[in-house]
């Protein structure tokens, strides 16, 4: 049997493992067996301005690359002679048992990168029983995503400048029985992103001659955009004046949102919201401690995918400290930099209760369209299952027992 044949047999074996554990049937395309394969395919299928928005960080991209590199410094210890029956990825979080310890992170402007992508990813997440988090500034509405996920999607709030708008958005999320509210704290200012500046990126994108040529070179993307319509900030539509031009849209966004959070802004949200609240963007122990004092239910250690502060730490460093110091007081999760099943395993071993990924799923849907969500979730499940079987880890909560300490 040749190498390709052996690989296909491995996938078939993993599929049987998944089916024996009542997991969703694996939908896996062997042409794209890694997130990097999906990234390369996405780069060929979508306009350059859309890919650079998805792929880039801020300033010189130092923290973008450091996120993944430092996660991959984490090493795991296998126990080959231990008694082992089976491994399960099922993970309890906020009263719900998910089929895997990862979810789809909120991403802005998703429909710009691939038309209808929030709906594609929300559907895949629901069918695979993993969480999907909808961003305030993406291209589908709270109500539509709640319909697709039967009210199981989480919602991420960009904090509005006016309390009236904040309260109305929260009432909409409550009306569709959103179980978890995520509030964002790591965008007090917009990151300095040279690619987006060069590309004149706005919503919708500025159609310079250069951008038009890029669109013409991606006919499938263009046809899908025509089919699904020009992407808009669907959740914000009720609050936006009609027929805004690009300059007016930018002014509207600047006036509507105040990204800088503090304890005084978070406290009334805690009072209003009856479900779980998670603070996303925590990067140090002091903010973790404040989240606990405010009565929040979880934190997501994150640096916005390296898109906000190029001079900051990677996410795995504060995650390790915060999980050690506060993991018994609050759910500690992480995003930014994870690109594979082994990355998920390394992060869980470092103390995270759960993980999220944004770019990886957008690469998947940009590469494979309507099949991209299923494929990417299946790929990560296969990779993570293999790691668990390899190191003799029977349950997700046992990952820290396999961490090789560098202290």
Protein Blocks (a to p, Z undefined) as FASTA:
>chain_A
ZZklmmmmmmmmmmmmmmmnopacddddfklmcfklmmmmmmmmpcfklmmmmmpcchjl
mmmmmmmmmmmmpccdddfkbccfbdcfbdceehiacfbfcdcdddehklmmpghklmmm
mmmmmmnopacdddfklcbdfklmmmmnnopaccdddddfblklmmmmmmmmmmnopabd
cddfklmbccddfklmmnopacdddddfklmmmmmmmmmlmmmmmmnopaddfklmmmpc
ehiafklmmmmmmmmpcfbgcfklmmmmmmmpmbdcddehiabfklmmmmmmnopabdcd
dehhopmbmmbccfklmmmmmmmmmmmmoccddeehiabfklmmmmmmnopabdcdfklm
mmmmmmnommlmmmmmmmmmmmmmmmmmmnopabfklmmmmpccfZZ
